[in-house]
Amino acid sequence: MVGNILVGLVALIHCYIVYLEMVLWDTPRGHKAFNLKPDFASASKVLAANQGLYN
């Protein structure tokens, strides 16, 4: 029971990180989460989406 809850929690955290990398990378929330400058975030958006997919 506890193991299933922990696995579910890890899965939710993983999904949130994927969402941050693929969708929110170029937003203020993504900038804050990954300590990014807006110009770098715009330039690396495609790379971040790829990283999010394979994360």
C-alpha positions as CSV (number, residue, x, y, z in Angstrom):
1,M,0.0,0.0,0.0
2,V,2.7,2.5,1.0
3,G,4.8,1.4,-2.0
4,N,1.9,2.1,-4.4
5,I,1.4,5.6,-2.9
6,L,5.1,6.4,-3.2
7,V,5.2,5.2,-6.8
8,G,2.2,7.3,-7.6
9,L,3.8,10.4,-6.0
10,V,7.0,9.9,-8.0
11,A,4.9,9.5,-11.2
12,L,3.1,12.8,-10.4
13,I,6.4,14.6,-9.8
14,H,7.7,13.2,-13.1
15,C,4.7,14.4,-15.0
16,Y,5.0,17.9,-13.5
17,I,8.6,18.2,-14.5
18,V,7.8,17.0,-18.0
19,Y,5.0,19.6,-18.2
20,L,7.5,22.3,-17.0
21,E,10.1,21.3,-19.6
22,M,7.7,20.9,-22.5
23,V,5.0,23.5,-22.0
24,L,6.0,26.1,-19.4
25,W,9.7,26.4,-20.4
26,D,9.2,29.9,-22.0
27,T,6.9,31.3,-19.3
28,P,7.6,33.1,-16.1
29,R,6.9,29.9,-14.2
30,G,9.5,28.0,-16.2
31,H,12.0,30.8,-15.9
32,K,11.6,30.7,-12.1
33,A,11.7,26.9,-11.8
34,F,14.9,26.5,-13.9
35,N,16.5,29.9,-13.1
36,L,16.4,30.9,-16.8
37,K,16.8,34.3,-18.5
38,P,14.0,34.9,-21.1
39,D,16.4,35.2,-24.1
40,F,18.0,31.8,-23.2
41,A,14.6,30.2,-22.6
42,S,13.4,31.3,-26.1
43,A,16.5,30.1,-27.8
44,S,16.4,26.7,-26.1
45,K,12.7,26.0,-26.2
46,V,12.9,23.2,-28.7
47,L,15.8,21.6,-26.9
48,A,13.9,21.7,-23.6
49,A,10.8,20.1,-25.2
50,N,13.0,17.2,-26.5
51,Q,14.6,16.9,-23.0
52,G,11.1,16.8,-21.4
53,L,10.0,14.1,-23.8
54,Y,13.0,11.9,-22.9
55,N,13.1,12.7,-19.2
